[in-house]
Amino acid sequence: MRNSSTLALFSSEPFYETCGKRYFTRSKWDTLSLMSAPFRQVVLALPRNTARPITTELVTPPEQYKWLPLYTVGGSSGILQRLVKLWKTAVLYLHHYQEWDVIYVRLFFWDALIAGLLSIILRKEMYASLHGDIEEAVLINWQTRRYPEAFKRAVSKALGVLTRMICSRASVLFVSGPALAEKYAPTRKDVVLFLDSSFSEGDIFVRKDTCQSLPIRLLYVGELVPRKGISDLLKAVSILQSGGQDVRLRLVGTGEIKRYQVEASLLGLDDYVEFVGYVPYGPKLFQEYQRADIFVLVPLGAEGWSRVLIEASAHSLPIVTTNVGSLGRSVRDFNCGIVVSPGSAQEIANAITTIISDSDLRKQFISGSIQRALHHTRGKEASRVHEALARVYPDHVNSFV
């Protein structure tokens, strides 16, 4: 073993490079550093994004982190272009892999799949973290693409098989939710459940109740894309308005904003739905949570444990979410909200109505949210990760501070 053990981190999540400087957004750095910080030296094998990020909360990694750009993102995202990028990832891996002691692959990302497969073939030490359902993600994200349905299903199935192979062979497997573990690593008894948390116990915003004044403020934070169930959420708001509920919805995030503005207008919701756009992680985003009465996240699939649900819990919010991935289970386990069927605007509206009208139940959900946030602080998650890695790689990881 060399004096300085080296980890190579593979993911398709890009870093930013502008004016000769390289950095991450704060939220992405919180995610990547959680799994890699225990190692003495880390090589970031990631794509390069030369665009200027829309947030000012940027982080430059410390000296233990080195850079290995895989390719530059941008341009067309078709199958051929993706294959070219994956080929570049494979070439760089094969050129450098002997320099690394351990490989970390962040699934379900394409470049991580290639790195994981090569690690299996070359018998390199490898651990993995699984953050979402790749089979569902492909089918949902490709709904509007003009590929034959049989082709979409075949790609989904193939990526699922590869993901299961990597999950079964990884020395340590971290999974963001028990449903993902059951689907992609059903025979493993040593799966470590974790969540990408970024707040401490002192950051938790404690309150006893919400929904104390009109209008009732609903909040969504995340991408504005079809798989997040935005259309169902807008329809639910329309149902609530038609039923006499005085509610307002704030949608925080980027994506297909114009599409959903048109949908909201057709539903007569111009005065009841506000598209906030991107809000950087930090005080401004926290204010969005603190002003809200109910948090709503109603995806159609491809979810593990959602980070924004924990952020909502850390701000004492009752939650409405769908029974996909591990979302429903995590909400039920801590009794912090109501779980509905994916794709059902009526169930979403009914759940919101129940939370508004039943103050005792709402207070129970708020208490449950606080308990869930306390269970998933950054310090507790970092301790779980470090303990698991130190057990398998005692000669490679730093002492936990």
N, C-alpha and C positions, 0 to 999 in steps of 0.2 A: 504493500500500500504506500502511496506517495504521502509526503508530509501534508499536502493540502488536497483533501478529497474533493472531487469535482462532480457536481450534479448538472446534467443537461436537461433543461425544461423545454418541452415541445407543446405548442398550442397554435391554433390558427388565429388567436387574438393578437392583433398587431400592436407594436409600439409606435410612437410618433417620432419623426425625425425632421426637424426644421431648423434652418440656419446653423447646421452643424451640431445641433444638440439632440440628444435622445432622451425620451421620458415617457411616462405613462400618465393616464388620468388617475386621479386619486382612487376611484372605486375599483378600477382594474388592478391597480397596484395592491390594494388591500387583499384582493382575491389571489393574485399570483404569489405574493410574499408569504401568505399563510402557509402554503405547502412547501416553499423552498427555503425559508429563513433558517431552518436548522442546519443547513449545510455550509461548509466553510467557504466554498466557492461555487458559484452558479453561472452556467452559460445559458443565456436566454435565446433559444432557437425559435424565433418568431418572425412573422412577416413585418415589413416596414411600411408605415403609412406616412406619406410626405405631405398630406393635407394638414391644415391648421385645425387643431381641435377646438370645439366650441366652448369648452370649459376653461377656466383659468386655474383650476385646482390640479396642478401638475406635479408629478413626483419624479425625481431622478434617483434611481436605485443607488445604494451604497457601493463601495469599491468591491465587495465580494461578488458583485454581479457583472458579468461580461456579456458581450453582444455577438450574436451570430445571425445576421439577417438572412432569412430564407429566400425571400423575394419581395418585390414591391407590390402592394395591393393597388387596385384600381382597374379601370377598363372593364371589358366584358366578363361576366361570371358564368359563362356557359360550360358545358361538360368538357370541351376540348381545352379551354383555358384552365379549368380546375385540374385536369390531368397534367398539364405542363407544370403547374405550381407544385403538384405532388411529386413529379419527377425531380424537380429542383430540391425539394425537401429530402428525397431519398438520396440524391447525389451528395448533398452536404452531410447527411448522417453518415454515409459510408466513408466519407473522407475524414471525418473527425472522431468516430465513435471510440476508437482506441484511446483517445485522450481523456475519456470520461469514466468515472467509477460507477455512477448510477444514472439511470434515465428516468425522468418523470414525464408522464404523458397525461395531458389534461383533456379528457374526453367530455363531450362527444365531438371533438373537432377533427377535421379531416387530416391535418398535418400530424396530429397526435396519433391517429390511427396508423399512419405509415411508420412513424417512429416506434410505435408499440409492436407492430408486426415485425419490423427489422430486429427489434430487441429480442423477440422470441426466436427468430431464425438464428441470430448470432449469439444467443444465450447471454445477453447482457443483463445485469441487475436492473430491475425496473419496478417502479410502483406507479399507480394510476389513481386518478380521481375522476369520478363519473358525475356529471352535473345535469344531465338531461336525457331524455328518451330519443335517441337518434332515429329510430324507426318511425315514430310519430312525427318528428320534426321534418323529415324528408317528405312524407306524404302531405303534411299540412302546408309546408312552405312551397311545395311544387304544385299546389292545386291549380294555380293559374298558368303554369308553364305548359307548353304544347307538346309535351312528351307523351307517348302512349301510356295508358294506365298500367299495362303489363310491365313496361320499362320502369315506371316509378316504383311499383311494388317489388320488382327484382332488385333495384338499387337499395331500397329500404331493407329488404331481407338480407342482402349481402353485407351491408354495413352493420346490421344487427349481429350477424354471425361473427364478423371480425371483432366487434365490441365485446361480445361474450368471450371470445378466445383470449383477448387481452385481459379482461377482468379475471378470468380463471388462472392466468399465468402470472399476474402481477404479484410481487413479493408482499406488497401491502395494497389493499384496495380501500380507498375512501369513496363513499357514496353519499350524495346529498338527498337522502330520503330512503326509507325502507322499501317503498314500492319499486324503486329502481334496482335495489339490491335483489329483490325477489325475482325481478324480470331478467336481469343480466348476469347475476351471480347466484343462482338459486341453491347451489350446493356448498357455497362457502359459509363457514361458521365464524370467520374472523373478520368480516367486513366492519370497517370503522365508519360510523355515521357522523357526518360533520356538516357545518354550514359556514358559508363565507360571511362571517360577521365582522363588523368594523366599529362597534361601539363598546364602551366599557359600562360597568354597572352605574357609574356616576352620570352617564349620559342619558339614562332612562328618564323620560318625562312622565311623571306619575300624576294621574288625576283620578277622581272617583267616578265621574260621569261625563257623558257627552249628550248631544241632542237636547240641549237646554233652551235653545232659542230657534226661531225660524229665520230664514230657511234652513233645513237640514242639509249639511254640507257633505257630499259624497266625494271621495278621492280615489283616483286611480293613478299609479305611478308605474311606468314601464314603456315598452315599445308599443307604438300604435300600428299593429300589424294584425292580419286575420287570425293567427293562431292564439292571440290573446283574448279573443271573444269580444272585441270592442263593439261590433254591431249588436251583439246580444245585450251589452250593457246600455247602449243607447236606446234600444227598444224597451228595456226595463224602466229607464227614466221616463219614457213616453207613457208607459203603463201607469207609473206612479203619478205623473201629472194628471192623467185622465181620471185617476181615482181620487184626486183631491189632495194628494201629498205635496207639500211645498218643499221640494228638494232642488238642489243645484249640484251639478257634477263638474269637477275639475279634473281634466286629463293632463297629467304631467308626463312629458316624454316626446320623443321624435318618432318619425315614421311616416305613414301614409295619412298625414294630417288633412290634406285637401279632400281625400276620399271620404273621411269620416265627417268633415265639415258639411259636405253635401248630404250625407246620410242624416245628420242631425237636423239640417234645414228641412229636408223632406218630411221628417217626423215632427216638424214644428217646434224644435228645441233650441232655436237660435238664442233665446233669452235665458235658457236653463243649463246650457253646456258651455264650458269655457275651455278652449285649447290653450294651455299654458306654454307648451313647447318644452325645450330642455331646461332643467334646473340643476345646477351642479350640486353634487353631494356636499353637504355642509349646512351652515345655518339657514340658508334660503330654502333648502329642501325640508329641513326640520320644521320650519315655519308652516310649510304646506301641511305636514302631518298634524302639527299642533292646532291648526285652525279647523281641521276636519272633524266630523262627527262619526263617520263610518268609512272604513276602508274596503274597497271592492276590487277583487282580482278574480276574473272568471275565464281563465284560459280554456282552450279546447283540448289541449294535450301537450306533450313534450316537456313536462315540468318535473323537477325534483322537489326539493324544498326551495321555496322562493325567498330570495334575500329581501325583497320589498315587504313580504309578509312579516319578517322579523323586524324590519324598520318600523312598520305600522304597530307591531306589538310593543316596541320600545317607546312608542308614543301613546300607549294606553288606549288603542283604538279597538272597538269591536270589528270583526271581520266577516265579510261574505266572500266565499271562494267556491270553486268547483271541485268535484271529486275526481281529480286527475292527478297522476303522479302520486306524490306523498302529501299534497296540499291538504286534502280532506282529512287524512289521518292526523297530521300535525295539529290542525285546528281542533279536531275532536279530542285528541290526547290531552290538550291543555284547556279545553272548554273555552276557547276564545272567540267563537263565532259560529256561523251557520254555514253548512256545506250543501251545495245545490248541484243538480245535474248539469254537465257541460252543454251549452247550446240552448238553454231554457231561459228566455227572458222573463217569463212569468214567474218561475221559481226565484230568480234574482229579485224581482220586484216584491214577491211575498216575503222573502227573507229580510229585505230592507224594512218593509212595513212592520214586521215582527220586532225588529231591534228598536225601531222608533217608538212603538206603542207599549212595549213591555220593559219598564224601567228596571225591575228586579233582575230579569234575564240579562239585560244590557250591562248592568253592573257586574254580574258574574263573568260575562265575556271580557270586560275590561280587566278584572282581576286575573283572569286566565292569561290574557295577553301579557300582563306584567310578569307573571311567573314564567311564561315562555321566553320572554326577553332575557330574564335573569339566567335561564338555562343555556343561552346561546351567546354570551358575551364574547368579545374577542379573546380575552384572556383564557376563558374556559376552552374555546375551540383550539387555540394555539397549544394549550397543554395537552389536549387529546391527540392532536397531530404529532407533536414532538414525542410523546410517550410511545406512540405506535411506530414511528420511524426509528427511534433510539433502540427499541426492542429488536428490530430487524437489522439495522445498520449501526451497531454501537461504535464502530471504529470510524464512522464517517461524519456523524452529526455533532454539532456543538452542544455544550451543556445548556440546559434550559434555564433562562433567567426569568 
